[in-house]
Amino acid sequence: MRADRLLSLVMHLQNRGRTTTDRLARELEVSRRTVIRDLYALRVAGFPVYTERGPHGGVWLHEDFRMRLTDLTREELEALFTFSVPAPLDELGMGGEAKGALLKLAAGLPTARRGVDLDMRRRVYLDPDPWNVSRESVPTLSILRRAVWEDRWLRATFLRARRIEMTREVAPYGLVAKGRSWYVVSVGRDGTLRVDRASAVIEAEILDEPFDRPADFDLARLWTEWADAYEAAAPAFVVTARVRANALPSIEQALDRPIERIADSHVARDISDWTAVRMTFDYFDPARSFALAHGGAIEVLDPPALRLSVADYARQTCARYEAPAG
């Protein structure tokens, strides 16, 4: 989010002229220390930002510098107006601001470029929510967001395995939305960096003490490295099965990844319309649920325990539905 904040800072300086760091902090809803740090980052990046102390001082951009909407090509505007406000921004309480920003952008376009937003919304709509994925409840999300924005320490109670509650003081460096789930990246008093599901934070209290965010902290890079390591270390439950050929596309779509085709060594009957595959799940239970959900389109071959369990569940289901209702 820092790139968005820096862009907002540039736009504020461009539109308002000379101003103060206190006013910028209020308008951007961050601390004065964060504004000063962002101004320094802009100067390092080559933006002509000037500051002057005293009652008649302030912060301003050089008068020759100006970011103009006329510099945007039609293709760039079309790409910009293709985006709808994603659910994570709504959950953060920023959906209204994002919609307002797009409306202001559309209103400020040159006459020849107006109408691009309406043209794109008539033709393209992006729905970022996958099917059958429930939204996690994160009652402390607004508090986490405020602590991240203001660079302030947080006293948080985490719900761990076996319903154990643990209270720690953490410096929340950032929030990451992964699908419909939120994660918080934080550092404890001992300097240990952790990534936790935001839904695990059941209580949160913002402390008065600010923390110093490392100048080289890169949230996107950290998340990518952490996610790669997490996926590599995740447990794997491998299933060998036969799948009806005409059901392969829908099963791959349900898995949200391609299925590995393998040679079928279980040739006990004519299986010309079946394909042998290998699928990977996190654990036994999700594998069994997946096989049961697809009924006769999947036949589990290995491991034997899963095959027996699926057969047992199927027998229980048949017995229930063969009995008279009531």
URRAGI-V816052 format. One line per field, one symbol per residue. ss: DSSP state (h for helix, s for strand, l for the rest). burial: I if it has 9 or more other C-alpha atoms within 8 Angstrom, else O. A space follows every 10 residues. Layout:
ss->???
burial->???
This chain:
ss->lhhhhhhhhh hhhhhhllsl hhhhhhhhll lhhhhhhhhh hhhhllllss sslllllsss slllllllhh hllhhhhhhh hhllllhhhh hlllhhhhhh hhhhhhhlll hhhllhhhhh hhhlllllll llllllllll hhhhhhhhhh lssssssssl hhhlssssss ssssssssll ssssssssll llssssshhh ssssssssss llllllllhh hhhhhhhhhh hhhlllssss sssshhhhhh hhhhhlllls slllllllll lllsssssss sllhhhhhhh hhhlhhhsss sslhhhhhhh hhhhhhhhhh hhllll
burial->OOOOIIOIIO OIIIOOIIII IOOIIIOIOI IIOIIIOIIO OIIOOOOOIO OOOOOOIIII IOOOOOOOOO OOOOOOIIOO IIOOIOIOII IIOIIOOIIO OIOOOIOOIO OOOIOIIOOI IOOOIOOOOO OOOOOOOIOI IIIIIOIIOI IIIIIIIIII OOOOOOOIII IIIIIIIOOI IIIIIIIIOO OOOOOOIIII IIOIOIIOOI OOOOOOOOOO OOIOOOOOOO OOOOOOIOII IIIIOOIIOO IIOOOOOOOO OOOOOOOOOO OOOIIIIIIO IIIIOIIIOO IIOIOOOIII IIIOOIIOII OOOIOOOOOO OOOOOO
